[in-house]
Amino acid sequence: MLIIKGSLVKLVAKVDRRILKSQEAIKKAMVELMSMKNFDDITIQDISDQANVNRGTIYLHYSDKFDLLDKLIQEHINELQKMCESACKLDFIDATLIFCEYFDSNYSFFSLMLANKGAPYFRNRFLDFLLEEFRKEADVTKGKNQGLNEDVIVRFVASAYVGVVEWWFTNEKPFPHRVLAEQLGTLLDRIL
């Protein structure tokens, strides 16, 4: 019986790898297609052809192209949240470097979402994520921000952060991500 369970576990692991491989191909195809055409013009058949998978495979994982895009966005937001957890003990420059490295290594996705084709839905989700994270950093009880409205400070910082990152992508990375991190980190340190 242990042998049977062991065999079943191995079989499940193989299926999981194939599922992950298919999902990665589908997500990659979506990003590639979005760099070539408007999201509204992309069909499930386009995604299927680009990912080299059956249309049915797409529908096994996603209800439609909107669901696929939503899950792709959520995946990146989740990664950023994990980075926040690991970066919370770092100073602003070092913490921002972690994010900027992630932006740089996922340039195609973030460039599409923030610059080229633009996805207001992503921008809003990104802003909401930053509002939540910067709220943890804002202190209006003492120091330079004493007496200021917390909502104003948090919205100011989060909006500025999104704006600068968006500008960096729109201008096709006018300087390396390390410089962006250093500048953003320095500004965050001055404001928060």
Secondary structure, DSSP 4 states (H G I P E B T S, - for coil): -HHHHHHHHHHHHHHHHHHHHHHHHHHHHHHHHHHHS-GGG--HHHHHHHHTS-HHHHHHH-SSHHHHHHHHHHHHHHHHHHHHHHHTTS-HHHHHHHHHHHHHHTHHHHHHHHTSS--HHHHHHHHHHHHHHHHTT---SSGGGTTS-HHHHHHHHHHHHHHHHHHHHHTT-SS-HHHHHHHHHHHHHHH-
